[in-house]
Amino acid sequence: MRYVARGLALAGLSLGLAFAPAAGTAGAAPAPAPAGATSLYAPSALVLTVTAGDDAVDGTVLRAVTLECAPGARGSHPAPEDACGELRAQAGGFDASVALDPDRACTKQWDPVTVTATGVWEGRHVSYSHTFGNPCVKSTARGVLFSF
């Protein structure tokens, strides 16, 4: 008799669980689609850093900003529209952003500063790093991408 009662209790429990999800979702809204699933734009989101030292991994991060360029320019970068425009003009490259202005002079002391860009540009992973000899040399870079 004990086995029959236990079997009926388990059968009732399984039936209750089978109908519980249907009853609980009757008034619930459908889950939202993932952000990238309905977008017309390939993702373009970067984290940009300025690090003291000649190695971004072991150096001290002095500043960091975010930059999103699709569908619109936004993020914590002080000039997201200009930075996104600069990246688009370079087809996602970074070298022109660190090109130095030859008309500006700096001292020659070695106090390295490294800039990095990590993230996704138009759907592909990017990782970039460039070391300047000192903060003055970094300030002579022509681009706005690493000017923060």
C-alpha positions in Angstrom: 0.0 0.0 0.0 2.9 2.3 0.8 4.3 1.9 -2.7 1.0 2.7 -4.4 0.5 5.9 -2.4 4.1 7.0 -3.2 3.6 6.3 -6.9 0.4 8.4 -7.0 2.1 11.3 -5.2 5.0 11.2 -7.7 2.6 11.1 -10.6 0.7 14.1 -9.2 3.9 16.0 -8.7 5.0 15.4 -12.3 1.7 16.4 -13.7 1.8 19.6 -11.6 5.3 20.4 -12.9 4.2 19.7 -16.5 1.5 22.3 -16.3 3.3 24.9 -14.1 5.3 26.6 -16.9 2.2 27.0 -19.0 0.3 28.6 -16.2 3.1 30.9 -15.2 3.7 32.4 -18.6 0.2 33.1 -19.7 0.5 36.8 -19.0 4.3 37.2 -19.4 5.8 39.2 -22.3 8.1 37.4 -24.7 11.8 37.6 -23.9 13.6 40.4 -25.8 15.8 39.5 -28.8 19.6 39.8 -28.2 20.8 43.3 -29.1 22.9 42.3 -32.1 20.2 40.0 -33.5 18.0 42.7 -34.9 20.6 45.4 -35.7 21.3 46.5 -39.2 24.8 47.5 -38.2 27.9 45.3 -37.4 29.0 46.1 -33.8 31.7 48.6 -33.3 32.6 49.1 -29.7 36.0 49.7 -28.2 37.7 50.3 -24.9 40.6 52.8 -25.2 43.2 53.1 -22.5 46.3 55.3 -21.7 48.8 53.3 -19.6 52.0 54.5 -17.9 54.9 52.4 -19.0 56.0 50.7 -22.2 53.8 47.6 -21.6 50.0 47.9 -21.4 49.8 44.6 -19.5 52.1 45.4 -16.7 51.7 49.2 -16.7 49.3 51.4 -14.6 46.2 52.4 -16.5 45.9 56.2 -16.2 42.7 56.7 -18.1 40.2 54.5 -20.0 37.1 55.4 -22.1 34.5 53.5 -24.1 33.6 54.3 -27.7 30.7 52.9 -29.7 30.3 53.8 -33.4 27.4 51.9 -34.7 24.6 52.7 -35.1 25.6 56.1 -33.6 28.6 57.6 -31.9 28.5 57.4 -28.1 30.4 56.3 -25.1 32.6 58.0 -22.4 35.1 59.3 -25.0 35.0 63.1 -24.8 34.5 63.5 -28.6 32.8 60.3 -29.8 31.6 61.7 -33.2 35.1 62.9 -34.1 36.8 59.7 -32.9 34.3 57.5 -34.9 34.8 59.6 -37.9 38.5 59.3 -37.6 38.2 55.5 -37.4 35.9 55.3 -40.4 38.3 57.4 -42.5 41.1 54.9 -41.6 38.8 51.9 -42.3 39.2 50.8 -38.7 43.0 51.4 -38.6 44.8 53.1 -35.8 48.2 54.2 -37.2 47.0 57.6 -38.5 45.6 58.4 -35.0 49.1 58.1 -33.5 51.0 59.9 -36.3 53.1 62.7 -34.8 52.9 66.4 -35.7 56.5 67.2 -36.9 56.1 70.9 -36.0 55.7 70.2 -32.3 58.8 69.7 -30.1 59.2 67.6 -27.0 62.0 66.7 -24.7 63.7 63.4 -25.2 63.4 61.9 -21.7 62.1 58.3 -21.6 58.8 58.2 -19.6 56.8 55.9 -21.8 53.0 56.0 -22.2 51.1 53.3 -24.0 47.7 53.6 -25.7 45.5 50.6 -26.5 42.3 49.9 -28.3 40.5 46.6 -27.7 37.1 45.5 -28.8 35.2 45.0 -32.0 35.3 47.2 -35.2 32.6 46.5 -37.8 32.1 42.9 -36.5 35.8 41.9 -36.2 37.9 41.7 -33.1 40.7 44.3 -32.9 43.6 44.8 -30.5 46.0 47.6 -30.9 48.8 49.0 -28.8 51.3 51.9 -29.4 54.0 53.3 -27.1 55.0 56.9 -27.1 58.3 58.0 -25.5 56.7 60.3 -23.0 53.3 62.2 -22.4 54.5 65.2 -24.4 55.1 63.0 -27.5 51.7 61.5 -27.1 50.1 65.0 -27.0 51.6 65.6 -30.5 49.6 62.8 -32.1 47.4 64.3 -34.8 44.3 62.1 -34.1 41.5 62.6 -31.6 41.0 58.9 -30.9 43.5 58.8 -28.1 43.0 62.4 -26.9 41.3 61.9 -23.6 
